[in-house]
Amino acid sequence: MFKRAILFVLLFSAAASAKGRFRPGDWVNYGNFRYVNSVAVGFSHVYFGTTEGVLRYDRNRQVFEPPLTRADGLPDNYVRQLAYDPLTDQVYASTQQGAAYFMPAFGEWYLSTFPDSLGNHNRPKLPFLLPRDFGLRYTGDGQVSDNNFRRFRFTDWADDGFNNLWIGSWGLGPFLADGRTGNLERLPYGLLTSRVSSFLIGSDEIWFGCLRKGADGGGLVLWNSKDDQWNYFEAGLVTNFPPDDIHAIAGNKNFIFLGTEDGILRYERKTGYFRPTGRRGGLRGEAVTCLLTTEAGLFAGTRFGVFAVDPKSDSVWNLTTPALSGAVINDLKMAGGYLWAATNRGLYRLAAGEKSWKRFSDPDQITPSTIRTLAASGDYLWAGGIRGLAKIDVTNDSAEGWRAPAGEANFDVYALGANGKYVWAAVRSGVYQFDFANREWEFLSELDGLASNEIYQIHADGDYVWFATDAGVSRFFWNAKHLQK
């Protein structure tokens, strides 16, 4: 008994220190989980081994729990095979970088060898399946086809002993079938592709803009986080929705706006239809790089200037004046009564009622050069670019700049997010978390739990901060008690 207690303490210590000071749940990474290699049924959960991590489905609550990835200690996200040991309640995974087992009690993975004897070698025979999704048909040979004549094969399946068949597919993710009636239900979860250019985060819903990645086309994903429902709008397969090159997302209670290579696309919440907007005023064919919604309307930044758009009348006003003419607009924010524009020629602002943009210069000479990204929080506007990071107090125009964190040679900022305590500044190799009140910097990367070091967008949302990357979306619980000093 004493030896078992010692072993428990050692295992717990190993779990707590597997990612340094981070604990299970601090980092959650969402990817493209549509390609399933293996299925394993556990005591209370079903596990799906995919090309970008392990999905776990709680059979009792009938919901997916946060996916398991390298952030949790999995050797690699590409999972070849899963196995479940009913004696220990451990789940084994064979990945491209080795094998490990998962202990649900600790929520982490531990390196091991893969027990081939536990593999799912005896699959039950599939009945004739009847998909509940009207857009799918079972072809009778272990595949389903959709209305676009695409075929998706079943890769693995397992029976849980209660006439439930848990099925993994190559391209559509997990399914659940009734072993008696053959009714087949898709269990969608995750992104269209893991290359996420932008997102829009609300209280109960999150919109993701997915870019083409490999053979997978991009599109738009809606996650209703309250009901845990995922909806997909695949580029080229939805009426009036051709783009897989979404650069920006903005929205209000009536519309979701998408900035694309061919102008602005509008999704009407009430009807569920997509329509182009702003084309009457010259935005047709314009590559829209950023969007901003305010109570007054919609603002769009392009490679040639700034425009105001009235979605209802489809009217467009060109706000580009000679001072801004020809500038590439990288980001737009509203702060301190000004519309701010981050451009390849520096930081500009436009006051309400004025007709001319004015360049803003800070004492450290960061804002006169290329500014790629902006973040607004309280009385502060943060600007990041090729010369570093600037903080502007919009109440009095005072500014402070940082050309490089301690120990760094340069500070080239690509994306920003901010709240009242931290600012997160993405660089090529990861992201800096800056406690500006205490002047303390911390560097975060894939080694800590980030899905990828290449970050496109950052959004601070209460106790969490979200990162859109080229390998999925990361959610970081920055306000966890054990992370606070």
C-alpha positions in Angstrom: 0.0 0.0 0.0 2.9 2.3 0.9 4.6 1.6 -2.4 1.5 2.4 -4.3 1.1 5.7 -2.5 4.7 6.6 -3.4 4.1 5.7 -7.0 1.0 7.9 -7.1 3.0 10.9 -5.8 5.7 10.3 -8.3 3.3 10.1 -11.2 1.4 13.2 -10.0 4.7 15.1 -9.8 5.7 14.0 -13.3 2.3 15.1 -14.6 2.5 18.5 -12.9 6.0 19.2 -14.3 5.6 17.8 -17.8 5.2 21.3 -19.3 7.1 23.2 -16.7 4.7 25.5 -14.8 1.8 24.8 -17.1 -0.9 22.3 -16.1 -3.4 20.3 -18.1 -6.1 22.6 -19.5 -3.9 25.7 -19.6 -3.4 25.2 -23.3 -6.1 23.8 -25.6 -5.4 23.4 -29.3 -8.1 23.1 -31.9 -7.3 21.7 -35.3 -8.6 19.7 -38.3 -9.8 16.5 -36.8 -11.6 15.2 -39.8 -9.1 12.5 -40.7 -9.4 9.6 -38.2 -6.9 6.7 -38.2 -8.1 4.8 -35.1 -11.0 4.4 -32.6 -10.8 3.1 -29.1 -13.7 2.7 -26.6 -13.0 3.3 -22.9 -15.0 3.0 -19.7 -16.7 6.4 -20.1 -15.1 7.9 -23.2 -14.6 7.1 -26.8 -11.2 8.2 -28.3 -10.6 9.1 -32.0 -7.0 9.2 -33.1 -6.6 11.8 -35.9 -3.9 13.4 -37.9 -4.0 16.4 -35.6 -4.5 14.9 -32.2 -6.9 12.8 -30.2 -10.6 13.6 -29.8 -12.4 12.3 -26.7 -16.1 11.9 -26.5 -17.9 11.6 -23.1 -20.5 8.9 -23.7 -22.5 9.8 -20.6 -22.8 13.6 -21.2 -22.8 13.1 -25.0 -20.3 15.9 -25.6 -16.7 16.2 -26.8 -14.2 17.2 -24.2 -11.2 19.4 -25.2 -8.9 17.6 -27.6 -5.6 16.0 -26.6 -2.5 17.2 -28.5 1.2 17.9 -28.0 0.2 20.6 -25.5 -0.9 17.8 -23.2 2.3 15.7 -23.7 1.3 13.7 -26.8 4.6 12.9 -28.6 3.1 14.0 -31.9 -0.3 15.1 -33.2 -0.4 12.5 -36.0 -1.9 9.5 -34.3 -1.5 6.2 -36.1 -3.3 3.8 -33.7 -5.1 3.8 -30.4 -5.6 1.1 -27.8 -7.5 1.0 -24.5 -6.5 -1.0 -21.4 -9.7 -1.8 -19.3 -7.6 -2.9 -16.3 -5.9 0.5 -15.9 -8.2 2.8 -17.8 -5.2 3.9 -19.8 -5.4 4.9 -23.5 -2.3 4.2 -25.6 -1.4 6.1 -28.7 1.1 5.3 -31.4 2.3 8.5 -33.2 4.9 9.5 -35.8 7.2 10.4 -32.9 6.7 7.5 -30.6 4.1 6.0 -28.3 2.6 7.2 -25.0 -0.3 6.4 -22.7 -2.9 8.8 -21.3 -4.0 8.7 -17.7 -7.5 10.4 -17.4 -6.9 11.0 -13.7 -3.9 13.3 -14.4 -4.9 14.6 -17.9 -1.5 14.0 -19.4 0.5 11.6 -21.6 3.5 9.5 -20.5 6.0 8.0 -22.9 5.8 4.2 -23.3 5.8 1.4 -25.9 2.6 0.6 -27.7 0.8 -2.6 -26.6 0.0 -4.3 -29.9 -2.0 -6.9 -28.1 -4.6 -4.3 -27.1 -5.1 -2.9 -30.6 -8.6 -3.0 -32.2 -8.1 -6.1 -34.4 -11.6 -7.5 -34.4 -14.0 -5.0 -35.9 -17.7 -5.9 -35.9 -19.4 -6.1 -39.2 -21.0 -2.9 -40.3 -24.8 -3.0 -40.9 -26.4 -1.2 -43.8 -26.2 2.4 -42.6 -28.8 5.1 -43.0 -27.2 8.6 -42.6 -29.4 11.1 -40.8 -27.7 13.9 -42.7 -29.7 14.3 -45.9 -26.5 15.3 -47.7 -24.9 11.9 -47.2 -25.5 8.5 -48.6 -24.0 5.1 -47.6 -22.6 3.3 -50.6 -22.6 -0.1 -48.9 -18.8 -0.6 -49.1 -17.7 1.2 -46.0 -18.0 4.6 -47.5 -20.3 7.6 -47.6 -20.8 10.0 -50.5 -22.1 13.6 -50.4 -24.0 15.8 -52.8 -20.8 16.9 -54.4 -19.9 13.3 -55.4 -17.1 13.1 -52.9 -16.5 9.8 -51.2 -15.3 9.4 -47.6 -14.2 6.0 -46.4 -14.5 4.6 -42.9 -11.1 3.9 -41.4 -11.9 2.2 -38.1 -14.8 1.5 -35.8 -15.5 -0.2 -32.5 -18.6 -1.4 -30.6 -19.1 -0.2 -27.0 -21.2 -3.2 -26.0 -24.5 -1.3 -26.1 -25.2 -1.6 -29.8 -23.4 1.7 -30.5 -20.8 1.7 -33.3 -18.2 4.4 -33.0 -16.8 5.1 -36.5 -13.9 7.1 -37.7 -13.8 8.4 -41.3 -11.1 9.9 -43.6 -12.4 13.4 -44.3 -15.6 13.8 -42.2 -14.3 12.9 -38.7 -16.2 10.8 -36.2 -19.6 9.1 -36.6 -22.0 7.2 -34.3 -24.2 4.4 -35.7 -27.0 2.4 -34.0 -26.0 -1.3 -34.4 -29.6 -2.4 -34.6 -31.3 0.2 -36.9 -28.2 1.3 -38.8 -29.0 5.0 -38.2 -25.8 7.0 -38.8 -25.1 10.3 -37.2 -22.1 12.5 -37.9 -20.3 14.0 -34.9 -18.6 17.1 -36.2 -15.8 18.7 -34.2 -12.9 21.0 -35.2 -11.8 23.1 -38.1 -12.0 22.8 -41.9 -8.3 23.3 -42.1 -5.8 24.1 -39.3 -4.4 27.1 -41.2 -6.6 29.8 -39.6 -6.1 33.3 -40.8 -8.6 35.1 -38.6 -11.4 34.6 -36.1 -14.3 36.5 -34.5 -14.9 35.6 -30.8 -18.3 36.3 -29.2 -19.9 35.2 -25.9 -21.5 32.1 -27.3 -20.1 31.7 -30.8 -16.7 31.8 -32.6 -16.2 32.2 -36.3 -13.0 30.9 -37.9 -11.6 31.8 -41.3 -9.8 28.7 -42.6 -7.3 29.0 -45.5 -6.6 26.2 -48.0 -4.0 23.8 -46.7 -2.8 21.0 -48.9 -5.7 19.2 -50.5 -8.2 20.7 -48.1 -10.1 23.7 -49.3 -10.7 26.5 -46.9 -13.9 28.2 -45.8 -15.8 29.5 -42.8 -16.5 27.6 -39.5 -19.0 28.5 -36.8 -18.6 27.0 -33.4 -21.5 27.5 -31.1 -19.5 27.0 -27.9 -22.6 27.0 -25.6 -24.2 24.0 -27.4 -20.9 22.7 -28.7 -22.2 22.6 -32.3 -19.9 23.0 -35.3 -21.2 24.3 -38.7 -19.1 24.4 -41.8 -19.3 26.6 -44.9 -16.9 25.1 -47.5 -15.5 27.4 -50.1 -17.0 26.7 -53.5 -19.7 24.3 -52.1 -22.1 26.9 -50.7 -24.1 29.3 -52.9 -22.4 32.7 -53.3 -19.5 31.5 -51.2 -16.5 31.0 -53.5 -13.5 32.2 -51.5 -11.1 30.1 -49.5 -8.9 33.2 -48.9 -10.6 34.9 -45.9 -8.2 37.5 -44.5 -10.5 39.2 -41.9 -13.8 38.6 -40.0 -16.0 41.2 -38.4 -19.7 41.2 -37.4 -22.7 42.6 -35.6 -26.1 41.3 -34.5 -27.3 41.1 -38.1 -24.3 40.2 -40.3 -20.9 38.5 -40.4 -18.5 40.2 -42.8 -15.6 38.5 -44.5 -12.6 40.3 -46.0 -11.4 38.4 -49.1 -9.2 38.8 -52.2 -12.4 39.9 -54.1 -13.9 42.4 -51.7 -16.3 41.9 -48.8 -18.7 39.0 -48.4 -21.7 39.3 -46.1 -23.4 36.5 -44.3 -27.0 37.3 -43.2 -27.8 35.7 -39.9 -31.5 35.7 -40.4 -31.6 34.1 -43.9 -28.3 32.1 -43.8 -27.3 33.5 -47.2 -24.0 34.9 -48.4 -24.0 38.1 -50.5 -21.2 40.4 -51.7 -21.4 43.9 -50.3 -19.7 47.3 -51.1 -19.3 46.5 -54.8 -21.3 49.5 -56.0 -18.8 51.8 -54.4 -15.6 50.4 -55.9 -14.7 47.5 -53.6 -15.3 44.9 -56.3 -12.1 43.0 -56.9 -10.3 44.8 -54.0 -8.3 42.6 -51.7 -9.6 43.4 -48.2 -6.9 43.1 -45.6 -8.8 44.1 -42.4 -12.3 44.9 -41.2 -13.7 46.8 -38.3 -17.4 47.1 -37.1 -18.6 49.9 -34.9 -21.9 51.4 -33.9 -21.6 53.7 -36.9 -21.0 51.0 -39.5 -18.3 49.0 -41.2 -14.7 50.0 -42.1 -12.5 48.1 -44.5 -8.8 48.4 -45.2 -7.4 47.3 -48.5 -4.0 47.4 -50.2 -4.8 50.9 -51.4 -6.8 52.7 -48.7 -9.6 52.8 -46.2 -13.3 52.6 -47.0 -16.6 53.1 -45.0 -19.4 50.7 -45.9 -23.1 50.8 -45.3 -24.2 47.1 -45.7 -27.9 47.9 -45.9 -27.6 50.3 -48.9 -24.4 48.8 -50.3 -22.9 52.3 -50.3 -19.2 52.9 -50.0 -17.3 56.0 -49.1 -13.6 56.3 -49.8 -11.9 57.7 -46.7 -8.4 57.7 -48.3 -6.9 61.1 -48.5 -3.6 62.1 -50.1 -1.7 61.5 -46.9 -2.8 57.8 -47.0 -3.0 57.3 -50.7 -1.3 54.1 -51.9 -0.7 52.8 -48.4 -1.3 49.2 -47.6 -3.8 49.1 -44.7 -2.8 46.3 -42.3 -5.2 46.9 -39.4 -7.9 49.2 -38.2 -9.0 50.0 -34.6 -11.2 52.6 -32.9 -9.7 54.3 -29.8 -10.0 57.6 -28.1 -12.4 59.0 -30.6 -10.1 58.3 -33.6 -10.1 55.7 -36.3 -6.5 54.3 -36.3 -4.9 52.7 -39.4 -1.8 50.5 -39.3 0.0 50.9 -42.6 3.2 50.1 -44.4 4.0 53.8 -44.0 3.4 54.1 -40.3 0.5 54.7 -38.0 -2.3 57.2 -39.0 -5.5 58.4 -37.4 -8.6 60.1 -38.5 -10.8 62.1 -36.1 -14.6 62.1 -36.3 -15.7 64.9 -38.6 -12.3 65.5 -40.1 -11.3 64.8 -43.7 -7.6 64.3 -43.4 -5.5 61.5 -41.9 -2.6 62.5 -39.7 0.5 60.5 -39.0 1.2 59.7 -35.3 4.8 59.7 -34.2 6.0 58.4 -30.9 9.3 59.5 -29.1 10.9 56.1 -29.7 10.2 56.4 -33.5 8.4 53.0 -33.7 5.2 54.2 -35.3 6.6 56.1 -38.3 7.8 52.8 -39.8 5.7 49.8 -41.0 3.0 49.0 -38.4 1.4 45.6 -39.0 -1.1 45.2 -36.1 -3.1 47.1 -33.5 -4.8 46.3 -30.2 -7.0 48.5 -28.1 -7.7 48.0 -24.4 -9.0 50.7 -22.0 -7.2 54.0 -22.5 -4.4 52.4 -24.4 -3.7 51.6 -28.1 -0.9 49.2 -28.8 0.9 49.3 -32.1 3.3 46.6 -33.4 5.6 46.6 -36.4 9.1 46.2 -37.8 10.7 48.4 -35.1 8.9 47.0 -32.1 6.0 47.7 -29.8 4.4 51.1 -28.9 1.9 51.9 -26.2 -0.2 55.0 -26.7 -2.4 56.6 -24.0 -5.3 57.9 -26.2 -6.4 60.3 -23.4 -3.3 62.5 -23.7 -1.3 61.1 -26.7 1.7 60.1 -24.5 3.5 57.1 -25.8 6.2 54.6 -24.8 8.0 52.2 -27.0 10.0 48.9 -26.8 12.4 48.1 -29.6 13.4 44.8 -28.1 12.5 42.7 -25.0 15.4 42.0 -22.7 18.0 39.8 -24.4 16.6 40.1 -27.9 18.3 41.5 -30.9 15.2 42.7 -32.6 11.5 42.9 -32.1 9.5 42.5 -35.4 5.8 42.2 -34.3 3.2 40.5 -36.5 0.1 40.3 -34.3 -1.1 41.8 -31.0 -3.7 41.2 -28.3 -4.2 43.1 -25.1 -6.2 43.4 -21.9 -5.7 45.4 -18.7 -2.8 43.3 -17.5 -0.9 41.9 -20.4 -0.1 42.5 -24.1 0.7 39.6 -26.3 3.1 40.4 -29.2 3.7 37.7 -31.8 7.0 37.4 -33.5 8.4 34.9 -36.0 9.5 32.4 -33.3 6.5 32.6 -31.0 4.8 35.2 -28.8 5.9 37.5 -26.0 3.6 38.0 -23.0 4.3 41.4 -21.5 3.2 42.4 -18.0 3.5 46.2 -18.7 2.7 47.3 -15.1 5.7 45.3 -13.7 7.8 45.5 -16.9 8.2 41.7 -17.1 8.5 39.7 -20.3 7.8 36.0 -20.9 8.3 34.2 -24.1 5.8 31.4 -25.2 6.2 29.0 -28.1 5.3 25.5 -29.3 7.5 24.1 -26.5 5.0 25.6 -24.0 1.8 24.5 -25.7 1.2 26.9 -28.6 -0.1 25.1 -31.7 2.5 26.9 -33.9 5.0 29.7 -33.7 3.5 31.3 -36.8 0.6 33.5 -35.5 -1.9 35.4 -37.6 -4.2 36.9 -35.0 -4.5 37.3 -31.2 -7.6 38.0 -29.2 -7.8 38.5 -25.4 -11.1 37.2 -24.1 -11.6 37.4 -20.3 -9.4 34.8 -18.6 -8.2 33.4 -21.9 -6.2 34.6 -24.9 -6.7 33.0 -28.3 -4.1 32.6 -31.1 -4.9 31.9 -34.8 -1.9 30.0 -36.3 -1.0 28.0 -39.4 -1.4 24.8 -37.4 -4.7 25.4 -35.6 -6.1 27.7 -32.9 -4.7 27.8 -29.4 -6.6 28.9 -26.3 -4.4 29.9 -23.3 -5.7 30.2 -19.8 -3.5 33.1 -18.8 -5.4 33.8 -15.6 -5.0 30.4 -14.0 -4.3 30.8 -10.3 -1.0 28.8 -10.5 0.3 31.1 -13.2 -0.2 34.3 -11.2 2.6 35.6 -9.0 
